[in-house]
Amino acid sequence: MSRRYSPTVRRRRLSAVLRQLRHDCNMTLEGAAAKLEWSRGRLAHMEGNKWTRPDINNVRLLLDLYDVTDEQQREGVLTLARQSRQRGWWQKYSDIFGSDTYVGFESEASVIRTYQTMVIPGLLQTARYAEASARASLARPAEEAQRIVATRQARQEILDQEDPPLLWAIIDESVLHRLFVADDVAREQVEHLITAASNPDNGITLQIMPFSAGLHPGISGPFVILDFPGEIDPSMVYLESRIDSLFLEEPEEVAEYKLVFDHLLAAAKSQRESIEIMENLLTNL
């Protein structure tokens, strides 16, 4: 499978490019908006990545205003705008994802670092575990649970593409013990984790945060750090709650979570030790 590009990432990049072009012309937000007879808020909306489907004609107007005459550069920005307007694969699951754009960023990430305290990371869930966790979250009806399973499986396709992201997952030990609730769901899920962690070529690193670690920086809750291939797409942190989600993009905010993740790596069991923990759990089933 070839690497999927994400309209979500392209749209974020387009906003950054337009903002930089304005800065290169030494124009203020107010000054640029006034020249186009736009409101300041309209241009701020565009530069702040608050749009859904960028208007190609508006992008052309901005390129003209910023005196971008090089045809290759112009076409590059316009191509970015066209790609930003396309529909991501996740749009067909809008009933599940809603307005959440996390999967749009995940689809093009080069490195995914996740710390989870309650559930197995979505990219490592088996279908039956995904269904069981969906039902447990709020007694989901069968048809909705199946839709959630489908979204999990679609997301996991990024691990099978030509240039998959590096996935580094730290899972609290309590998550494993919470598995043992029904049928063979637990065994299947743990075996899947062991298989993923035992393959040296898949770019997946899995570590267990043991009970013995005591208090540590991760007690504030789960989070995901996403890195992207190019410098123009800066890293971001994703935080999720039951009714909302939050993206942190300020460099100091991202640096804080990267520091926390580094401390968690030091406190967690090694991958080899983590595999042994999971094998022991299987033995005791």
Phi, psi and chi 1 to 4 in degrees:
 res  aa     phi    psi   chi1   chi2   chi3   chi4
   1 MET       -  131.9 -179.0 -172.7  -60.1      -
   2 SER   -76.1  159.9   60.9      -      -      -
   3 ARG   -67.2  132.3  174.1  175.8  -91.9  -81.1
   4 ARG   -86.6  134.8  -62.9 -175.3  -71.6 -171.0
   5 TYR   -97.8  157.6   79.4   82.5      -      -
   6 SER  -115.2  123.5  165.5      -      -      -
   7 PRO   -57.6  -31.0  -24.7   35.0      -      -
   8 THR   -62.6  -46.0  -54.2      -      -      -
   9 VAL   -68.5  -39.7  174.4      -      -      -
  10 ARG   -61.8  -39.5  -64.9  -61.7 -164.5  -88.3
  11 ARG   -66.6  -41.7 -169.5  164.5   58.3 -113.9
  12 ARG   -62.4  -41.2 -178.3 -168.6 -172.4 -146.3
  13 ARG   -66.5  -41.1 -174.4 -177.9  -56.0  168.2
  14 LEU   -58.8  -43.0  177.2   61.9      -      -
  15 SER   -60.0  -43.0  -66.4      -      -      -
  16 ALA   -66.0  -40.0      -      -      -      -
  17 VAL   -64.7  -45.6  167.4      -      -      -
  18 LEU   -64.2  -38.4  -66.3  176.8      -      -
  19 ARG   -64.3  -41.0 -174.0  169.0   57.9 -109.5
  20 GLN   -68.0  -38.8 -174.1   59.2   50.7      -
  21 LEU   -61.6  -39.2  -72.5  173.2      -      -
  22 ARG   -65.2  -44.1  176.8  174.6   61.2   77.4
  23 HIS   -61.2  -39.1  -71.2  164.3      -      -
  24 ASP   -62.9  -26.8  -69.0  -16.6      -      -
  25 CYS   -91.3    4.0  -68.3      -      -      -
  26 ASN    56.5   38.2  -64.8  -44.3      -      -
  27 MET  -103.3  140.7  -74.3 -169.2 -172.4      -
  28 THR   -81.9  165.0   64.0      -      -      -
  29 LEU   -60.5  -43.4 -160.5   60.8      -      -
  30 GLU   -65.4  -42.2  -66.7   80.2    3.7      -
  31 GLY   -65.2  -43.8      -      -      -      -
  32 ALA   -65.6  -43.0      -      -      -      -
  33 ALA   -63.2  -40.2      -      -      -      -
  34 ALA   -63.9  -39.6      -      -      -      -
  35 LYS   -63.6  -30.0  -74.7 -178.3  178.7  -65.0
  36 LEU   -96.0    0.8  -68.0  174.0      -      -
  37 GLU    58.9   38.8  -62.4 -176.3  -19.1      -
  38 TRP  -103.8  163.0  -68.7   -4.8      -      -
  39 SER   -78.2  154.4   68.4      -      -      -
  40 ARG   -59.1  -39.8 -179.5 -170.7 -175.0  -77.8
  41 GLY   -62.2  -34.2      -      -      -      -
  42 ARG   -63.9  -46.8  179.6 -179.7 -176.4 -178.7
  43 LEU   -70.1  -38.6 -175.8   54.4      -      -
  44 ALA   -61.7  -36.8      -      -      -      -
  45 HIS   -60.3  -43.9 -162.7   77.4      -      -
  46 MET   -68.5  -45.9  -63.0  164.9   67.9      -
  47 GLU   -70.9  -23.2  -69.4 -170.7    2.1      -
  48 GLY   -91.5    9.7      -      -      -      -
  49 ASN    57.8   43.8 -168.5   22.4      -      -
  50 LYS  -101.1    8.2  -56.6  -60.5 -178.0 -177.2
  51 TRP   -95.7  163.6   46.0   10.3      -      -
  52 THR  -104.6  -50.1  -57.4      -      -      -
  53 ARG  -132.3   99.1  -60.4 -169.6   73.1 -151.1
  54 PRO   -54.2  140.3  -26.6   35.6      -      -
  55 ASP   -84.8  121.2 -174.4  -70.1      -      -
  56 ILE   -61.3  -41.1  -58.4  -64.0      -      -
  57 ASN   -63.8  -37.8  -70.5  -32.6      -      -
  58 ASN   -65.2  -38.0  -74.4  -18.6      -      -
  59 VAL   -65.0  -40.2  173.4      -      -      -
  60 ARG   -61.4  -42.0  -74.8 -163.2  179.0   95.9
  61 LEU   -60.0  -40.0  -71.4  173.7      -      -
  62 LEU   -68.4  -38.9  -71.9  170.2      -      -
  63 LEU   -63.5  -38.9  -67.9  176.5      -      -
  64 ASP   -65.0  -44.4  -67.9  -20.6      -      -
  65 LEU   -62.3  -38.3  175.9   63.4      -      -
  66 TYR   -87.7    9.2  -58.4  146.3      -      -
  67 ASP    57.1   43.8 -162.7   27.2      -      -
  68 VAL   -87.6   99.8  179.7      -      -      -
  69 THR  -103.7  -20.5   57.3      -      -      -
  70 ASP   -63.3  119.8 -178.5   85.3      -      -
  71 GLU   -62.4  -37.7  -74.5  -57.7  -42.1      -
  72 GLN   -66.4  -41.7 -174.0  173.1   -3.2      -
  73 GLN   -66.5  -43.5 -175.9 -178.7   12.2      -
  74 ARG   -59.8  -47.5  -75.4 -178.1   67.6   91.1
  75 GLU   -65.4  -34.5 -172.8   54.3   34.4      -
  76 GLY   -61.6  -43.4      -      -      -      -
  77 VAL   -69.0  -40.7  177.1      -      -      -
  78 LEU   -67.3  -36.4  -69.0  173.0      -      -
  79 THR   -62.9  -40.2  -63.6      -      -      -
  80 LEU   -60.0  -41.4 -158.4   54.6      -      -
  81 ALA   -66.1  -40.5      -      -      -      -
  82 ARG   -65.7  -43.2  -65.4 -174.9 -171.1  101.5
  83 GLN   -63.5  -33.3  -67.6  173.9  -21.1      -
  84 SER   -66.1  -23.5  -59.1      -      -      -
  85 ARG   -86.2  -12.0  -70.1  172.3   54.6   82.1
  86 GLN   -73.0  162.0  -63.8 -179.8   12.1      -
  87 ARG   -93.9  129.7  -69.4  171.0   60.9   86.0
  88 GLY   -73.9  159.1      -      -      -      -
  89 TRP   -58.2  -27.6   63.1  -94.9      -      -
  90 TRP   -74.1  -10.0   53.8   89.0      -      -
  91 GLN   -63.1  -29.2  -67.6  -64.1  -37.4      -
  92 LYS   -72.8   -9.0   63.2 -177.8  177.0 -179.4
  93 TYR  -111.2   30.5  -61.3  110.0      -      -
  94 SER   -61.8  -24.1   59.4      -      -      -
  95 ASP   -68.2  -22.6   55.5  -39.6      -      -
  96 ILE   -96.7  -48.1  -59.2  -60.6      -      -
  97 PHE   -79.4  -24.8  -69.8  125.5      -      -
  98 GLY    61.3 -135.0      -      -      -      -
  99 SER   -91.2    5.1   59.2      -      -      -
 100 ASP   -64.3  128.6 -174.4   13.4      -      -
 101 THR  -105.9   11.7   55.6      -      -      -
 102 TYR   -56.2  -46.7  169.7   75.1      -      -
 103 VAL   -63.7  -27.0  -69.8      -      -      -
 104 GLY   -64.0  -38.1      -      -      -      -
 105 PHE   -77.7  -39.9  -69.9  114.2      -      -
 106 GLU   -60.0  -34.9 -179.6 -174.3   71.6      -
 107 SER   -62.7  -24.3  -67.7      -      -      -
 108 GLU  -118.2    7.8 -157.5  168.1  -34.2      -
 109 ALA   -68.2  147.4      -      -      -      -
 110 SER   -97.5  -27.1   56.7      -      -      -
 111 VAL  -138.2  131.1 -179.4      -      -      -
 112 ILE  -122.5  117.9  -58.0  171.9      -      -
 113 ARG  -113.8  124.1  -76.6  169.7  -79.8 -171.9
 114 THR  -132.6  140.1  178.2      -      -      -
 115 TYR  -121.6  122.7  169.5   61.9      -      -
 116 GLN  -125.3  135.8  -64.9  -62.9  -33.3      -
 117 THR  -112.1  -14.4   60.7      -      -      -
 118 MET  -124.3  -31.0  -64.6  -62.6  -67.2      -
 119 VAL  -136.3  162.9  -65.6      -      -      -
 120 ILE   -68.1  137.7  -59.2  -63.2      -      -
 121 PRO   -53.5  140.3  -26.3   35.5      -      -
 122 GLY   -54.6  -36.2      -      -      -      -
 123 LEU   -70.3  -11.9  -68.3  176.2      -      -
 124 LEU  -116.5    8.9  -64.1  175.1      -      -
 125 GLN   -82.2  140.8  -68.3 -179.0    5.8      -
 126 THR   -79.2  164.5   62.8      -      -      -
 127 ALA   -62.0  -42.4      -      -      -      -
 128 ARG   -71.1  -34.6  -69.4 -155.3  -63.7  169.4
 129 TYR   -68.0  -40.6  175.1   85.5      -      -
 130 ALA   -59.3  -42.0      -      -      -      -
 131 GLU   -67.4  -43.3 -179.6  177.9    3.4      -
 132 ALA   -63.4  -41.3      -      -      -      -
 133 SER   -70.2  -33.7   61.8      -      -      -
 134 ALA   -65.0  -42.2      -      -      -      -
 135 ARG   -67.4  -39.0  -70.0  178.3  177.5  -83.4
 136 ALA   -67.9  -28.8      -      -      -      -
 137 SER   -64.9  -34.6   63.4      -      -      -
 138 LEU  -170.0   47.7 -168.7   60.2      -      -
 139 ALA    44.4   54.5      -      -      -      -
 140 ARG   -63.2  143.2  -56.9  -81.0 -174.3 -177.1
 141 PRO   -64.6  156.2   21.9  -33.1      -      -
 142 ALA   -56.0  -43.1      -      -      -      -
 143 GLU   -66.4  -36.0   60.5  -85.8   12.7      -
 144 GLU   -72.0  -38.0 -174.9  173.4  -13.2      -
 145 ALA   -60.7  -39.1      -      -      -      -
 146 GLN   -67.0  -34.9  -72.6  -56.4  -46.0      -
 147 ARG   -65.5  -38.9  -70.1  -77.5  -72.2  168.8
 148 ILE   -65.0  -40.7  -68.2  175.0      -      -
 149 VAL   -59.6  -43.2  171.5      -      -      -
 150 ALA   -62.3  -38.4      -      -      -      -
 151 THR   -68.3  -38.5   64.7      -      -      -
 152 ARG   -61.2  -45.3  -67.5  -75.9 -164.3  -80.3
 153 GLN   -67.2  -36.1  -66.9  176.4  -40.1      -
 154 ALA   -66.2  -41.1      -      -      -      -
 155 ARG   -61.7  -38.5  -77.1  175.2   57.0 -164.8
 156 GLN   -68.8  -11.9  -68.8  170.9    7.1      -
 157 GLU   -63.2  -21.9  -70.1  179.8    7.4      -
 158 ILE   -65.7  -21.7   65.8  170.8      -      -
 159 LEU   -77.5  -12.8  -60.8  178.1      -      -
 160 ASP  -107.2    2.5  -62.4  -38.8      -      -
 161 GLN   -77.7  172.8   61.4 -168.9   11.4      -
 162 GLU   -60.1  -40.0  -70.5  179.1    1.4      -
 163 ASP  -124.8   74.8 -174.8   19.5      -      -
 164 PRO   -69.5  155.8   28.6  -36.3      -      -
 165 PRO   -71.0  154.2   28.9  -36.7      -      -
 166 LEU   -77.5  129.8  -63.0  177.4      -      -
 167 LEU  -114.7  122.4  173.8   61.2      -      -
 168 TRP  -122.0  109.0 -154.8  -44.2      -      -
 169 ALA  -115.9  129.6      -      -      -      -
 170 ILE  -113.0  122.5  -59.2  177.1      -      -
 171 ILE  -119.6  129.6  -55.2  173.1      -      -
 172 ASP   -64.8  141.1 -167.4   86.6      -      -
 173 GLU   -58.3  -30.0 -173.8  175.1   -0.7      -
 174 SER   -61.7  -28.7   63.1      -      -      -
 175 VAL   -61.0  -40.1  174.9      -      -      -
 176 LEU   -66.9  -41.6  -61.4  178.0      -      -
 177 HIS   -70.8  -24.4  -70.6  -84.2      -      -
 178 ARG   -76.0   -9.8 -160.4  171.7  -72.8  111.9
 179 LEU   -70.0  -32.2  -78.6  168.4      -      -
 180 PHE   -79.4   77.6  -53.5  114.1      -      -
 181 VAL  -124.1  -29.8  -69.4      -      -      -
 182 ALA  -159.7  140.8      -      -      -      -
 183 ASP    48.1 -138.5  -55.7  -38.6      -      -
 184 ASP  -103.7   15.3  -65.0  -35.1      -      -
 185 VAL   -58.0  -45.8  173.9      -      -      -
 186 ALA   -63.0  -50.4      -      -      -      -
 187 ARG   -59.4  -46.5  177.0  174.1  -67.3  -82.1
 188 GLU   -60.3  -42.5  179.9 -175.9   61.5      -
 189 GLN   -68.0  -44.4  178.9   62.4   74.8      -
 190 VAL   -65.6  -40.8  174.6      -      -      -
 191 GLU   -61.2  -37.8  -72.0  175.4  -15.6      -
 192 HIS   -64.2  -41.8  179.4   66.6      -      -
 193 LEU   -64.4  -41.8  -67.7  176.3      -      -
 194 ILE   -63.0  -43.8  -68.0  173.4      -      -
 195 THR   -61.0  -45.2  -61.2      -      -      -
 196 ALA   -63.6  -41.2      -      -      -      -
 197 ALA   -75.7  -21.0      -      -      -      -
 198 SER   -88.9  -11.1  -59.9      -      -      -
 199 ASN   -88.5  112.9 -175.1  -16.3      -      -
 200 PRO   -75.1   -7.3   29.6  -35.8      -      -
 201 ASP  -108.1    0.2  -59.4  -41.4      -      -
 202 ASN   -96.0   -1.1   61.1    7.5      -      -
 203 GLY    73.9   17.7      -      -      -      -
 204 ILE  -107.8  126.4  -63.9  175.1      -      -
 205 THR  -117.2  127.6  -59.1      -      -      -
 206 LEU  -125.9  126.4  174.1   61.6      -      -
 207 GLN  -131.3  141.8  -66.5 -178.2 -120.0      -
 208 ILE   -98.2  131.4  -57.4  -59.0      -      -
 209 MET   -89.1  107.7  179.1   63.3   70.8      -
 210 PRO   -76.7  158.0   32.1  -37.6      -      -
 211 PHE   -56.9  -33.8  -67.2  128.6      -      -
 212 SER   -66.1  -12.8   59.7      -      -      -
 213 ALA   -69.1  -19.5      -      -      -      -
 214 GLY    66.2 -146.5      -      -      -      -
 215 LEU   -73.9  140.0  -64.2  176.0      -      -
 216 HIS  -152.9  170.7   54.3   73.7      -      -
 217 PRO   -60.9  -17.1  -25.4   35.3      -      -
 218 GLY   -82.0    1.5      -      -      -      -
 219 ILE   -68.0  -12.1   59.0  174.5      -      -
 220 SER   -76.0  -12.7   57.9      -      -      -
 221 GLY   127.9  171.6      -      -      -      -
 222 PRO   -71.8  157.4   27.6  -35.6      -      -
 223 PHE  -162.1  164.7   59.3   89.9      -      -
 224 VAL  -131.0  135.2 -178.7      -      -      -
 225 ILE  -111.0  127.4  -56.5  172.7      -      -
 226 LEU  -113.6  126.9  -59.5  174.3      -      -
 227 ASP  -110.9  151.6  -63.7  -34.5      -      -
 228 PHE  -124.2  159.4  -59.0   93.6      -      -
 229 PRO   -61.6  -39.6  -22.4   33.9      -      -
 230 GLY  -104.4  154.2      -      -      -      -
 231 GLU   -64.9  -24.7  -68.9 -176.0    4.3      -
 232 ILE   -69.5  -17.4 -164.4  170.7      -      -
 233 ASP  -110.2   91.2  -61.2  -43.7      -      -
 234 PRO   -68.0  159.8   24.0  -33.2      -      -
 235 SER   -64.6  159.0  -58.6      -      -      -
 236 MET  -146.3  160.8   65.2 -165.3  -42.9      -
 237 VAL  -116.7  137.5  174.8      -      -      -
 238 TYR  -115.6  127.1  175.8   71.5      -      -
 239 LEU  -121.2  137.3  -54.6  174.2      -      -
 240 GLU  -127.6  137.0 -177.3 -180.0   18.4      -
 241 SER  -120.2 -179.1   70.3      -      -      -
 242 ARG   -64.5  -36.0 -170.4  174.4 -171.3   86.3
 243 ILE  -115.5   -1.7   59.9  175.3      -      -
 244 ASP  -155.8  169.7 -160.5    5.2      -      -
 245 SER  -141.0  159.7   57.5      -      -      -
 246 LEU  -141.3  133.8  176.7   65.5      -      -
 247 PHE  -108.8  128.5  -68.2   95.4      -      -
 248 LEU  -106.6  124.7  -56.3  178.4      -      -
 249 GLU  -124.3  -11.5  -58.9 -176.7   65.6      -
 250 GLU   -65.4  135.3  -66.0  -62.1  -34.3      -
 251 PRO   -52.1  -41.0  -27.7   36.4      -      -
 252 GLU   -69.4  -31.5   60.1  -87.5   15.3      -
 253 GLU   -69.2  -45.5  -64.8  173.1  -30.7      -
 254 VAL   -63.9  -41.3  175.6      -      -      -
 255 ALA   -61.1  -37.3      -      -      -      -
 256 GLU   -62.0  -44.7  175.2   72.6   17.0      -
 257 TYR   -72.7  -31.8  -85.0   89.1      -      -
 258 LYS   -65.2  -37.4  -73.7 -174.8  175.8 -178.6
 259 LEU   -65.2  -42.9  178.0   61.3      -      -
 260 VAL   -60.0  -44.4  169.4      -      -      -
 261 PHE   -62.4  -39.9 -164.3   82.9      -      -
 262 ASP   -61.2  -40.0  -72.9  -15.9      -      -
 263 HIS   -67.2  -37.0  -81.4  -82.2      -      -
 264 LEU   -65.6  -38.7  -65.6  177.5      -      -
 265 LEU   -58.8  -40.3  -70.9  180.0      -      -
 266 ALA   -69.1  -32.1      -      -      -      -
 267 ALA   -85.9  -24.6      -      -      -      -
 268 ALA   -77.1  160.7      -      -      -      -
 269 LYS   -70.0  152.8  -67.6  -65.2 -174.5  179.4
 270 SER   -65.8  168.9   68.7      -      -      -
 271 GLN   -62.1  -41.8  178.0  142.4  -64.5      -
 272 ARG   -63.4  -44.2  179.7   64.9 -104.3  170.3
 273 GLU   -65.6  -35.6  -67.9  171.4  -38.8      -
 274 SER   -66.9  -39.4  -62.2      -      -      -
 275 ILE   -62.3  -40.8  -68.6  173.7      -      -
 276 GLU   -63.8  -38.9  -69.0  174.7   -3.1      -
 277 ILE   -60.2  -44.3  -71.5  173.6      -      -
 278 MET   -70.5  -36.6  -68.5 -174.5  -72.8      -
 279 GLU   -64.9  -38.2  -70.8  174.8  -22.1      -
 280 ASN   -65.3  -37.3  -71.3  -25.8      -      -
 281 LEU   -63.0  -40.8  -77.1  172.9      -      -
 282 LEU   -62.5  -40.8  -73.8 -178.9      -      -
 283 THR   -60.9  -34.5  -59.6      -      -      -
 284 ASN   -88.6   -0.8  -66.3  -31.7      -      -
 285 LEU   -66.0      -  -83.6  178.7      -      -
